[in-house]
C-alpha cells in the first residue's frame, strides 16, 4: 500500500508552484501553468508555473547581481553555507524522497536509500573541495614570476532532464556554487518538484538572494532562452544527443564553454568464467534501476556463447520476479515510467524491434495496477537477434536489454565499439587481467569491472563521442570546470 504524504509535502503541492528568482517566488510574466503528473496514477499532483524568455532574463539578471558578493566570499564561508544547506536537506530528506518518487515514479526505497542521501553527500563533497582547492598555481618559467589564478566564471546555466532531477541538481549546481558562481537552472517541466523544494530549503538557511535561481519551462521556451542569454558565462546540459547538439551550437556561436552529458547505449561484456547466478541478478537490477531510465545503464548484454543460454535464462527469471508497483509503495522494486509519452516510446521501440527480426526472450506487458490503473507501468523485457536491430543500436530508455552472443574477446570489443555512443560499459570476468585489458579497449568515458552503474565522489564520470563532451561530474575535475584559469606573470 502506498504511504500517506507527509504534511510538509502535502502543503508544498497545494498551491501552484512558482519560479524562484532573486530569492523570491514568482508566477512569471505570463502566469502560464502546466500540470505535474503522478506517473503511478496518471493523476495531477499540482500545477507549476511555466516560464520562457522573460523569466530567464529576470533570473539571469538576479544571478548577475548576486555574483560579485558571492564570488568575493572566502571559500570557507561559501563552504559553511553549503554545509548548512546539506544539514537542511538531511533534516528534510523524507520529504525530498517522497517528492522525488511521486514526481519521477521511482521506488521510494531507492529514493530514500540512494538518491537523496547521495545527493546530500555531493553538497558536502564540493563544499570541502572548495576549501582545499588551490586557486593560485605557481608556474616554473625562466625569468618570470608566474602563476595561474583560478576564478569563478560568473552566471552558469543548467538544463536538467527528468530521470534524476535531485541528484543531477546536486552534481551540477553544487560545484558551481562552491567555486563562487551563481546559477540559473531549468529543470524538466515533467519533474520540477525536488528542485523547487531545494529552493525553499536554501532560502530558509539564508542562501543569498540570486545565488540560486530556478525557472520551469519547456526546452523550446525557457531552455533555448537560457542557452542563448548574453549573461550566461558557462553552460551545462544533460539530456539527449539531438538537443545537446543544438545547445552546443548556440554556445559555440556565443563562444561560451559548454558541458554536454548525453545519452548512451551501454554494453556489458560477460565472459564464461563468471558466477552466472550473481551476474544475472546484477544485470537485471541494472536495467530495472529507475525503470531503465538511466543513460549509462547496461542495455546491450554481450554474452560468451558457452554461458549464453544459462545466463539469459537466469536473467529472465530474475526480471520476472521484479515487483512492479506504485512509487510510494514500500514493496515496489520498480515503479512506472515517467510519463505516457515515455511508455508509448518504449512500446514503440519494442514493436519496431520485433518487425526488424528481434526475438522476445521476455516479452513486456503494459500493466494495470489495482488502484493505480492510470499509471504508466511496463514489465521488464529481454530481446535477442542481429546486432543491426533498432533495439540494439538506439537508446530505448526503459527496462529492456538486448542480448548478443560472442566467441572471442576481439569480437566482443568490436561489437561494443560499433556504436557512436561512448558513456559507460562493463566487463564481467574473474580474470582481472583480462577484464582490465578489455575495459581499456572499450570506447567510453567509463568502464566498470564486475559491476554496472558505479558512482562515487572522487570517481570521474563523463562521456565520449555521441555521449557528451566538456567534462564530467562527481570529481575534482568537476569543481575545476567552474573555475576560469587566468595567467598572471611578471618579468624578473
Secondary structure, 3 states (H helix, E strand, C coil): CECCCCHHHHHHCCCCECEEECCEEECCCCCEEEEEECCCCCCEEEEEEECCHHHHHHHHHHHHHHHHHHHHCCHHHHHHHHHHHHHHHHHCHHHHHHHHHHHHCCCHHHHHHHHHHHHHHHHHHHHHHHHHCCCEEEECCCCEEEEEEEEECCEEEEECCCCCHHHHHHHHHHHHHHCCCEEEEECCCCCCHHHHHHHHHHHHCCCCCCCEEECCCCHHHHHHHHHHCCCEEEEEEECCHHHHHHHHHHHHHHCCEEEEECCCCEEEEECCCCCHHHHHHHHHHHHHHHHHCCCCCEEEEEEECCCHHHHHHHHHHHHHCCCECCCCECCCCECCCCCHHHHHHHHHHHHHHHHCCCEEEECCCEEEECCEEEEEEECCEEEECCCCCHHHHCCCCCCEEEEEEECCHHHHHHHHCCCCCCCEEEEECCCHHHHHHHHHHCCCCEEEECCCCCCCCCCCECCCHHHEECCCECCHHHHHHCEEEEEEEEEC
